[in-house]
Amino acid sequence: MAIVKNNFRVSRSGEDTSPGTASSSTEDDDEALRTVSEEEQEEDSSGSDDWSDLDSGMESDELDLSELGDAMTELCQVGNQSCSIPLELYDLPDLGSVLSLDTWNETLTEEERFVLSANLPDMDQETFALTLHELFSGKNFHFRSPLITLFERLKGGLCDPRMVLYRGV
């Protein structure tokens, strides 16, 4: 049994230990290594065309968003909440015509308003009314209106579930 390292052959049987000398067993070992490495290179070169067929590991390769939403809608994700958005929404200049105090007071039922208000922090009735008024009239909260920011993200494609997944938002 021989140990080969840095062209020095060290033998347990006391044979020649000078650099660059090799017996036929070392040549056989080198030939076997060359054959294995050539086979690996052939596998690598033939397998490199198939890399696009591999799963990314994020389980998004099987995701077909068209199966998840209704016709003429787009699946959107904000935070960990997902919903279907009608495509006509993108034709609007802003969300003010859809998300307004009139919509809140006249279109939504008492139960729907209660469910939506559960997402807001606890506050007294006066602060709640003021917050809703400022929110729906497009006032700035911490330098920006949340409705304008949301609409820009929707139109920019940043609420697409795949984009949210890849960005890690």
N, C-alpha and C positions, 0 to 999 in steps of 0.2 A: 504494500500500500504506500503510495507516494503523496506528498503534499506539495502542490505547485503554487508558488506565489512569487510575483515579480521576477520571473524567468530564473529563479533559483530553485533547483530541484533538491529536495531533502528526502533521502531515503532512509528507512529504518534498517535496511540490510547493510548499510555502510558503503553503498556504491558511490560513484562520482557525484560531487556536490558543486562542481564549478558552474558558473553562470552560462546559460545558453546551451548546455548539453541536455539532451532529452532522449529517453529510450523510446522504443516503439510503443510502449503502453501509454506514454504521455502523448505521442502523436495520435494514437487511437482516441484518447480522451479529447484532444483538440478537435479531431474530425467529428466526433459525436456532438461536441458543443457547437461547431459550425453548422452541422445538419439541423440541430434543434433550433438555433437562432435563425437560420434561413426559413424554416417552417413557420416560426413565429412571425417573421417579417411578411411572409406571404399571407398569413391569416390576418395580420394587421392591415395590409394594403387591400385585401379583398373585403374586409369587414368595415373599412372606413366609409364605404358608400352607404352602409346601412345605419349609420349613426343617427340619421334623422328619423328612423323608424322606432327608436328607443323611447321609452317612457321617461319623462323628465323627473318622475318621482313625486311630483306635486299633485298627482291625480287630476290634473286639469286637462290632460290630453283626451279624456273621455267626455269632458263637459261640452254639451251642445246646448247653448243658451236658448236656441230657438224652441227646444222641447219644453223649456221651463215656463215660458210666458205665453200669453194669449197672442192672437194675431194682432198686428199693428201696435204692439207694445215692446218695450225693451226692459230687460231685467237690470235693475240698478241696485247697488249696495252702498250704503253709507254707514260706516262703522261696522257693526255686526248685524244690522237690519237690512233685509232685502225686500224689494217690492217691484212690481211691474209699472212702468211709466208709459203713458200713451205717447206715441211718436209725434202727435200734433203739438205736444207741449214744446217741442224744439222750435216750432214756428212762431211762438210768442216772443215778444220783445223782452219780457221779464215775467216773473212769477206773481206780480202784483194783482193781475186780473183773476188769478186762481186762488192764491193765498191772501185773503183780505179779511178785514173785520166783518164785512157783509157775509162772506162765506162762513166765517166762524159763527155768526149770530143767526143766520137765516137758513143755511144749507145743512149744517151739521146738527145731528140730534143731540139731546142732552147726554146720552150715553157715550157718543163719539167724542164730545167735548171733554167729558170726564176722563176717558181713556187717554186722550192727547195731553190733558193737563197733568196726568200722572208722570209725564216725562220731564216736567218742569220742576225746579226746586220748590220746596215748601215756602210759601209766602202768604202774607195776608191778602185780603180781597182787593184792597186799593193798589197794592204793588203788583198783583196779578193783572189787573185791568190795565195799568200803566205799561207793564211789560208786553202784553199782547198788542196794545196800541203801537208801541215803538217797534215791535217786531214786524207787524203787518204793514206799517207805513215806511219801512225800509231804513229806519234809523240805524246808526252804527252802534254795534256792541263790540267793545275792544277793537276799535279802529276799522271795523268793517261790518256791513250788514250780512247776517247769516243767510238770508234769502238770496242775496246777490251772489255770495260765495257758493252756495249750493247750486244755483242755476249755472254759473260759470263752470263748475266742476262737471255737472251733467252734460253741458254742451261740449266740453273739452274731452269727454270720454273717460274722465277720472273716476266715475262711479260704476264703470263696468266691472263686474265681479272678477274677471281675469286680471284686470289692471290693479284692482285692490289687492288681489292675491300676490301678484308679482312685486308690487311696491311695498307690501307689508304694512299698509296703512290700516 
